[in-house]
Each structure stands twice: as C-alpha cells, then as structure tokens.
Amino acid sequence: MSSFMDKNRICISNDIIQLAHGNAKCNQIGSRGGAGGYISGIIKLTHRITAFATIGGRGIYNITDTYTTYDTSKMIRGGYGGGGSAFNYYTSSTDHGSGSCGGQTAVKFLSNDIWHRVIVSGAGGGSDNKLTYPDLRDDGSGGSGGGLTAQGYWIDGILNSDKVANSTFGFTFGSGESAQESSSKNSDGVSVSYGAPDRPGAGSGWFGGFAGHHGNGGAGGGSSWALSLDASIPKGNISAKGSFYNESESHPYAFNLNDGYIFKDVMSFPGVWEGNGRLVITILESLFFQSCICIMRNHFLYELLFAIFIGSS
C-alpha cells in the first residue's frame, strides 16, 4: 500500500496528506495497492432533507487455492460500495495472491441510490501478487483513487493511463471492474488479457476504475466528484452495470445546478487514505428563524462541511 505515486515513482507531498487529514504513507515498493482519495465541500441547506451515506469498505489481499474458472462466489470480494473483486490461485510460494479494491464513500440526498449522490470519493485499485523483480518486472501496482480524474494501473512497473475514470467516463457508474478471465465486458476496457494466476479488481467511485486483466498488472482507482457549480454532469441516462457488468439499471442524474444542493470550496486529493472509508460531517453554522411571525412558520439554515475519506485497496 502506498500514498499517491506518479509515473516517476514520486509520492504526493506529506503536507498534502496532512492537509487532507490522511493516513497513507509513501511506500516505494512494487505490487502495492492504491490508496483512496479525499474530498470535502461546504453546502448550505435551507430546508430539511433526508440524507443517506455509503461508507466504503477496504479491499482485501488474499489467496484462493484452486482454479475456479472465475466463479464469482469464490473470488476475493471487493470492498463494500462497489469495489471490484479479484481472482487468484496458488502456483508457488512466491507467485500467489492478488488484491480486490475498495468501495466508494458517498452522501446521497432524498433517495438511497447512486443517481442521488451529491459528493463521493474514489477508492484505490488492487495489486497483483507480491512478487516484483529488481527491474520492476511483475510490478502490478494498483492506481490511487480520488481526484476528478483517477489514476490508472501499473504493468511491469510502467504506469498505464489509457483507461482511467473521470467525471463522465469509467468502467461503469458507481462500481469498479472485477477481474475477468478473457477480457473486459465493457467495450472501452482491456480487450486482450494476459496471464492467469493473479488478476486484481478496480476501485469504485463516481465512476469506477478499469481492471488491467494482466497477470503482471494492477487495477485502476475510482474517481471523486461533488455537485458544484463547475461540475461535469453526464447527460441523459447513466447506466450502472455493476462490478461484473451484468446489471442493467439506468437513470438520469437526479439533480441540476438549480436544486439548491451545490457544494462550494470543494477540495479533492488522490491517494491519501488507507483502510475503510470515513465520513465526517461538521455543522459550521446553524440558524433557526421565523419566516413570518403572523403564522409562526419556522425555517432553518445549516451550513455543513462534508469531508470524505475513502477506503483503499
């Protein structure tokens, strides 16, 4: 596991991690899992609403001891909140193990579904087996989650950024990709797989990341997002296919910029959090007043700070 690391293996500044109240450490090893992101924003609510929260679960590095033909019931399950599952079977004392990925942490208004999310932070992607050679062969590290554009994944120590999740694109809405035997079921995903023993899952987020489907490769992180004045909102129906791409629900995004649920002062950082997701809600100001004394109709205004930490792989 490591904090965000760029293609030159340089980690994100500790000052940024501290600013985001993160806990991830720079760990310049091969085959590392990707850390999760942070996002925060301030919103003023002028009426009572019902809110729901998803607290993402961390991914798991584990071993499955037999070839299971990618039986979904026997795979290494992804973290709660749409994390992609991983596949592995034991071949030797050094060539075994792979990591599933973390699930998103999100806040939803009015209805408990992913089309009503108003702020969400992306999870990190899973890694391949623990073996990495000195020349970085078999360094299949997972990409960091978070940021409006999430990170891709490493194959043999080289960062692949061809397929990454962002505000309008990814594996699917709300779920990271699970390992597949032959290729991605998404036509925008990896079309040819390589190697069999260790295939990690990708991180969940606003849009989930892509899996590398490569025995020497990792999986990508999921993107973060908040409903702000400059937010990119996908047009029309948005399909949510699930981590195995076998679901078919589709709806338009629930809100627009005039619904009164706009976040301001949004901050987002990738790869700063390790572990299960965390949600912090702080009341910055609370006002209770009467809008009309004659009929005693009471109103209130809350100014809330939402700070979200997302689980890592």
C-alpha positions, -999 to 999 in steps of 0.1 A, spaced: 0 0 0 12 35 -8 1 71 -10 -4 86 -45 27 80 -66 33 94 -101 47 77 -131 82 85 -119 76 69 -85 75 102 -67 49 103 -39 24 130 -31 37 155 -5 32 148 32 19 183 35 -10 175 13 -17 143 32 -17 162 64 -40 189 49 -64 161 40 -61 145 74 -49 114 56 -30 84 69 -13 69 38 25 66 37 48 67 8 59 31 1 81 27 -30 78 -10 -34 64 -30 -63 29 -46 -64 14 -21 -40 -23 -14 -36 -36 21 -44 -46 44 -15 -81 60 -15 -89 97 -21 -103 126 0 -129 151 -10 -146 179 10 -170 206 4 -194 231 21 -231 232 14 -259 254 28 -292 236 33 -323 258 37 -348 231 43 -350 197 59 -339 168 37 -332 131 41 -296 121 35 -280 87 31 -244 76 34 -224 48 20 -192 41 39 -168 22 16 -150 -10 27 -113 -16 21 -101 -41 -4 -85 -74 6 -53 -91 -4 -58 -128 -3 -53 -162 -19 -77 -186 -35 -61 -220 -36 -78 -236 -66 -86 -227 -102 -123 -217 -100 -130 -206 -136 -137 -171 -122 -166 -184 -101 -178 -151 -86 -188 -167 -54 -152 -178 -48 -134 -146 -58 -117 -122 -34 -146 -98 -28 -142 -61 -33 -149 -36 -6 -185 -25 2 -196 3 -20 -189 -11 -55 -153 -24 -52 -142 -48 -79 -134 -84 -70 -100 -102 -76 -91 -136 -88 -61 -157 -78 -49 -193 -75 -18 -206 -58 11 -216 -81 42 -213 -58 54 -198 -26 62 -165 -44 37 -164 -72 3 -161 -54 -21 -136 -41 -40 -106 -55 -60 -77 -42 -96 -67 -45 -103 -30 -44 -120 -5 -21 -156 8 -23 -167 44 -26 -178 65 3 -206 88 -7 -235 110 5 -269 109 -12 -298 132 -9 -335 123 -9 -331 87 -22 -306 60 -14 -292 52 -49 -262 62 -69 -280 87 -91 -287 108 -60 -251 111 -49 -240 147 -42 -204 141 -31 -183 109 -35 -147 99 -31 -129 73 -52 -112 41 -39 -78 27 -48 -72 -2 -72 -59 -36 -63 -25 -51 -69 -12 -84 -83 9 -109 -64 36 -97 -40 65 -107 -63 84 -79 -80 118 -83 -97 146 -57 -93 140 -44 -128 103 -39 -119 90 -68 -139 58 -81 -123 52 -48 -106 14 -48 -109 6 -19 -86 -29 -5 -82 -37 31 -90 -47 56 -64 -84 65 -61 -97 100 -59 -93 132 -78 -117 142 -106 -96 120 -128 -84 89 -110 -52 70 -117 -47 41 -140 -26 10 -131 10 -4 -134 20 -32 -157 56 -44 -152 64 -12 -134 50 12 -161 20 33 -153 -8 28 -178 -31 58 -181 -50 49 -212 -81 38 -193 -90 60 -163 -121 70 -145 -132 107 -145 -164 128 -141 -181 114 -172 -164 82 -180 -151 50 -164 -158 13 -162 -193 20 -151 -212 44 -129 -206 37 -92 -186 4 -95 -150 -7 -101 -143 -35 -125 -139 -71 -113 -114 -95 -127 -124 -114 -158 -109 -145 -174 -106 -133 -210 -112 -96 -214 -133 -67 -201 -170 -69 -207 -170 -32 -213 -160 -24 -249 -139 5 -236 -120 -18 -213 -90 -41 -219 -98 -63 -249 -70 -89 -245 -60 -105 -212 -26 -119 -202 -16 -143 -175 -39 -162 -152 -29 -166 -116 -34 -131 -103 -59 -105 -115 -69 -77 -92 -101 -56 -90 -105 -19 -97 -116 9 -73 -151 22 -71 -161 59 -72 -183 84 -90 -172 63 -120 -153 31 -112 -118 23 -125 -108 -3 -151 -90 -36 -143 -58 -44 -161 -67 -81 -167 -30 -88 -167 -10 -113 -145 18 -87 -141 -6 -57 -138 -28 -39 -113 -61 -22 -115 -72 15 -116 -88 37 -90 -122 53 -90 -129 90 -94 -142 115 -69 -169 140 -76 -191 167 -60 -221 186 -72 -205 220 -76 -211 250 -100 -183 237 -123 -192 200 -120 -193 179 -152 -227 161 -151 -232 132 -175 -261 138 -200 -291 116 -204 -295 82 -188 -264 69 -169 -260 31 -169 -249 13 -138 -237 -22 -148 -222 -34 -116 -187 -46 -110 -192 -77 -131 -210 -57 -159 -241 -79 -155 -267 -53 -143 -287 -30 -164 -303 -2 -144 -301 33 -160 -315 67 -149 -306 103 -155 -287 121 -127 -312 133 -101 -302 169 -96 -292 200 -115 -275 232 -106 -307 249 -96 -319 224 -70 -301 241 -40 -276 213 -33 -245 229 -46 -212 224 -28 -186 252 -26 -149 253 -16 -145 217 -29 -111 201 -22 -101 168 -36 -68 148 -33 -59 114 -46 -42 86 -27 -42 98 9 -63 73 28 -57 37 38 -84 15 53 -122 15 54 -139 47 43 -146 76 67 -172 103 66 -170 135 87 -199 160 87 -194 192 106 -220 219 113 -203 252 106 -233 274 113 -269 267 123 -296 293 122 -332 289 132 -356 317 125 -393 325 119 -401 335 83 -434 351 93 -444 358 128 -481 360 119 -483 323 110 -454 310 130 -438 292 101 -403 282 112 -374 277 89 -337 268 94 -304 270 76 -275 247 81 -240 253 67 -224 219 67 -188 207 59 -187 173 44 -153 157 45 -150 122 29 -121 97 32 -124 67 10 -111 32 17 -80 19 -1 -74 -15 -18 
